[in-house]
Amino acid sequence: MQALSQQQWEVRQSTNLVNPPPRSVMKGVNVGVIEITESAHLESIEHFIRMNDAIFWVAMIDKVQLQHESVRDLLRNYFYDFHTSPPDFTRLQYVLGHALGMARLCLAQPPAQHLINTNEIILGQSHNMFELKQQLTKLSHCQLPVLITGESGTGKELVAKKLHALSECAAGPFIAVNCGALPSQLVQSELFGHEKGAFTGAAQRKIGKIEAADNGSLFLDEIGDLPLEAQVNLLRFLQEKTIERVGSHQSIHLNVRIIAATHVDLETAVKEGRFREDLYFRLNVIRLKIPPLRERGEDILLLARHFLSQQQQTQRLNFSETAEVALLQHSWPGNVRELLNRVQRATVMANGRFIQPLDLEIALAKPLSMGECLKSIREEAERGALARALNETQGKVSKVAKQLNISRATLYRLLDKHSLL
């Protein structure tokens, strides 16, 4: 194929990319053409494209080749566009012109200046996250204590901050305390403050965390790790709304909204004598349960793409289809925190524009068979969700639609699609 020298691009043809041209030859090229013949080695083409990720590739291919699922997957994942042979150079110029324009647009895109702060938003479109957001809205006009439960890494502090932001005390301070990290001998002083000379080393008065949160919210993370002695004083504060600094007998009245969180079973801790029952009932006025990431379906991909967009130098990175399947199959013992860490690692380790399972250090739980793609994985998950909802509601359509947060018309269409009517 002749090069289109009158245009500002270079066209290259390769019928066998087992021995591709050296990388230096491609330097400065941002649009190129690869001919995929019947004898082409698809894995070699994929590897070559990943190693030359700065180029927007257009495929030259015979129509017969489009019948193969593996070829269609390659085109969908790694090529900007394709052109069927024999080549029509006028039409090909238009295709390459569009590719060049897109390449220039992407290369000229400046780093994002105003990134979304993941500490200020709650992402999720799954049914259980929809319910959580509804609960947060209902709590916006009350100051009752809230107990947030959920596994480590699910975002309990994020939910606590959202509670504070929606509350009537949003203009006040949000003070977070990790009860598990407080030294046992300093718990009282840290929470309630102390007067000068109250104990050895108390050279001046100190305001405690509770007092610092006056007219705002106090977030007590890992409340289950709070020592029993401190639990007594915290209970007194919840009852009387007053505290006394260590070394003082003066009562200080405070207006503080208490939000507690734990990943342990407080009911079990109460039975074992590790947590006061009366304090448990004071804190557990309203409970919010944060679902683990593995129960949030395609929220996993939504969060993964969001975290990927947060990396300023990786605007052109994306997840390969295999990587998305691996993300959906992974059990996520570390929840959202683990997902963030894996995405951050992948943005550094990825070779090319597409993040692979190896970059995420995730193995496919179930190897994909020939022709299987993300669409089939999603449809399998969709059918499973429908079947579970039907079982839980004894087949009552109105309850199924409400549980899945879809209309009845959509529900009937999905039930017909998956032969569940």
N, C-alpha and C positions, 0 to 999 in steps of 0.2 A: 504493500500500500504506500502510495507516495505521501510525503509530508505536505501538510497544507501550509506552506511557508508564508502565504499572504496573510495568514491570521496569526495572532499572538499566542499560539500554542504549538505543542509538538505532538504529533501522532506517532505512536509506536505500535507495531503489530508483533504478536508472538503466538505461534501455533503450539509451542511446547516450552513451558516455563520451568522445566526441571533444572535448566541452567539459565536463569534470567540474566539480563544485562546487569553489569555492576551498578551499585547504588550511585556512584559518581556520575554515571551517564544521565541519571534522572534528576540531578541537582538543578533546581530552578524551574522544573517542569511542574505545572499544577493541574494540567488536564492531559489525559492520555487514553489510548484505545488498546484494548486487548482482544484478540480474536480467539474465541473458544471453539475449538474444533472437536470432532467426535473422539479424537485420540488424546485430547488435552487431559492433563492430570489436575483434577480440581483442587486437591489439597495443596499442590505446589502453587497454583494460582492464588489461593487464599493466603498462603504464607508470603508470597511475593507482594501482594497488595498490602498486607499488614506491615511489611518492612518498608513500604513506600506510601505511608499513610498521608503524606502531604498532597497527594495527587488525587483529583477527582477522576475516577475511571469510568469509561464507557465501553461496554462490551459489543463486539461484532460477533454475531452468532447466527447459525442456521435455524430456521423455524422448527425443524425437527428436534433440535436439542432442547427446545422449551417444553417438550413432553416429559422430560426427566425431572422429578421432584428435587433431586440434589442440585441440578443446574439452576432451577428456579430459586432455591434457597440461597445459592451463591450470588445470584443477581440481586436478590432482595436485600441481602446483608452487606454486600461489598461494592456494588456498582451504583453510580449516580443514575445511569440510564443504559439502555441497550439499543442496538441497531441491527436489524436482520439483514443477512446477506442475500443476494449480491449487493455491494455498497452503492448507495445513491449519494454521490458526493455533495450534491446541493442540500439534501435532507440531513446528511451527516454534519455539514457545517452548522446548520441551525442547532442540532443537538449539542455539538461541541461548544457553540457560542453560549448556549444556556448554561452548560457546565462550567465554562470559564467565568461567566458572570457570577455564578454562585460561589465558585472557588475564591474569586477576588473579594466577594462580600464577606466570606468567612475569615479569610486571612486578614482583612482590614478591620475586623471587629475588635474594638478595644476591650481590655479587661473590664469586667463588670465593676462599677464603682459603688453600687448600692446593693449589696447582697442581702438576701432575706436572712434574718437572724432566727435560727432554729430554736432558740430559747423563747421566742415570742409567739410561736404558732403551734397549732396541733394539726398535723396532717393526717388524713384518713377518710376513705369513702366507704369502708366496710360497714356492715350493719351494726356491729358492736361499738364501733367508733362513732357512728351516727347517734346511737343511744347515749353515749358518754357526753357528746356535745349538747344534746338536749338536756341532760341532767345539769351540766354546767350553766346553761341558760336559766334553768329554774332556780339555781342557787344564787343568782346574781343579786337578788334583793333580800337575802337573809344573811345573818351573821352567826348562824349556828356553827358549832364545831364540826369539822369534817374529818373522817378517817379515810385515807387513800390506801388501798391495798393492791398488791401486784408484785410480780417477780422483779428481781433486780434488772435494771436497764430498760424498763418499760416506759419510763418518762414520768415518774410520780412527781418530781419537782416541777417539771414543765406544766403539769396539770394544776399543781398548787399555785404557780405563778399566774396561770390563766384564771383560777378562782379569785385571786387577789385583784387582778386587772378588771374583772367584771363586777367586783363588789363595791359597796358604798364607801369603802375605805381605800379605794384605788389610789387616791392622792397621797395616802400615808405610806410609811416604809414597809417593805417586805423583808423580813429578817429570817434567814434560813439557818438552822442549827442541825448538825449531824450528831445525834445523841450517842452514836456508837464511837465517835472520835473524841468525846470529852474525857479528859483524865478524871478518874473517880474522885480524887481529892479536891478537884476544882469545879465539880459539877454545880454545886450550890452557888459559888461565886460567879460562874459563867452565866447561869440562868437568871439569878436574882440580884447580882451585883454585890458589892461590899463597901463598907465604910473604911476610911483611913484608920490603920492600926487594928483592924478586925482580926488579923492573924499575921504571923511573921512574913514579911515581904509585902504587906499591903501598905505601900507608901502613900497612896492617895485613894480617894473615892473612885469607884468604878461602877459604871452603869451596866446592868446585866442585859442579856438578850431580850428578856420579856419587856423590860422597861423601854428598851430601844425601839420596840415594836409598837409603842403606844400610838393609838389612832391608826393602826395598820394591821398587818397580818404576821403571825409568828408561825413558821413552818418547822415542825419538829420531825425531822427525817429519822428513820430507824428508831422510832419511839420504843420499840420492844427492847432496846438495849439500855434504856434509862435505868439507873440503879434504883432500888426500892425506896431508899431514903428520899431521893429527889422526887420520886413519884408521889410521895405524901404531900410535899410542898406544892407540887404542880396541881394536885387535886384541890388543895386549899385555894389556890389562885382561881381555878375554874369555878369554884363554888362562891367565893367572896369577891372576886375581881380585884383583890389587893395582894400586894407582896410586901415583904420586909427584907431590906438588904442585910447581908451577913454583917453582924456587929451592930445592928440597929434594931430598935423596937418601934420605930415609926412606920405605920401602915401607909402605903402609897396606892391610891386607887388608879387603875389603868383600864383603858378601853382597847383590848387586843382580841382579834379574831384568831382562834387556834385552828391550825390545819396540821394534822399528824399523818405520818406515812410509815408503812412497814412492809417488809417482804416476808415476815414470819407469821405464823398462825397465832394471833393473840389469844384466841379461845383456848388453845392448848397451853400457852404460856400461863394463862390464868389458872388452869387446872393443876399445873405443875408448881404453882406458887411463885413463878418468876415475874408475874405482872399482877398488879392490884385489880380486882374485879370492879371495884367502884370507880377507879380511874378509867378502866376500859369502857364502862357504860357512859361515862361523861364525855369521852372522846368519840365514841361510836354513835353519835346522834344521827349523822348522815354518813353513809359509806359509799365511796366510789371505787369500783373495781376496774383496774386498768388491764385490758386483755393482753396476753403475751403476743409477740409478733407472729408466731406461727399460726395463730387463730385469726389473723387479719387479712388473709387472702392476698389480693393484688395491691393492698396497701404497701406490701413489701417493695414492689416495683416503683410505686409512687414515691416512697421515701428514698429508695436507692437513687432514683433519677434526681430527686431534690438535693441529696447530699452530693451527687456528682456535679450538679450545677454550682455548688458552693465553692468548688475548687477553681480559683481564679484563672489558672493557667491551662484548664482542660475543657474549654468551651466546645471543642470538636470531638471529644471522646463520647462514646456511646457503648451500651451493652450489646454484645452479640446475642443472637437468639438462644444459643446454648447457655450463655451466662444467665439470661433471664430465667430459663428453665431451672438452672441450678439454684438461683436465688429463691424460687418458689418451692423447691424440694427441700431446702435446708431446714433443719429443725430450730435454729436460732436460740440456743440456750442462753446467749447473752443479750437477746432481744435487740432493741433499737440501738443500744450502745455498741453491740457487736457489729451490726450492719454498718453503722457510721465508720467504725474502725476498718472494716474490710474494704469499703468503698475508697476510703482515703489511701489505703495501701495500694489498691488496684490502680489508682490514678498515677501512682509513681512507677509501678512495675509493668504496666501495659506496654506492649510493643505494637504501635499502630493506633488506629482510630477506634478499634473495637476491643472492649474489655472481655476477656475470656474467663471461664471458671478457674483456670490455673492462677490468674492474676488475683482473684478473690480468695484463693486457697480453699475453694469449695469443690468437692467432687460430686458428680452427678449421682444422686441416690439411686436412680434408675436409668441405665444407659438408654439413649434414644435409638429406636429402631429406624431403619431406612424409611424416609418419607415422613417421619414423625416430626412435628414442629410445635412451636409455642401455642399455636391455635388449638391443637388437639389436647395439649396439657390444660389449657384454660377451659375447654369444653368439658373435659373430664371433671375438673374442679366445680364447674357450674352445675353439672348433673348431680354431683355429690351433695352440693349445698341444697339443691331442690329436694333431693330424696330425704335428706336429714330433716328439712323443714316440714315436709309432708308427714314424716313419721312422728315428729314432736307435736304437731298440731292435729293428729289423727285425720289428716287429709282435708281440713277445713280451709278452703281457698282464701277466705278473707283474712284469716290469721296468718297463712303462709305469705300472702302479699305484704301484710304489715310487717312481719318478721324480716322479710328480705328487702323491705323499703322499695317496692316496685308496685306499679299499677296492676289491676286485675287483668287488663288486656295484655300487658307484657308477660304476666305470669302464665296465662293460657298459651301464649305463643311459645314460651320456653318449655312448657310441659308437652306441647305437641312436638316441638323440635327434638326433645329427648325421649319421646314415646312414653311419657309418664302419665298420660291422661287415662 
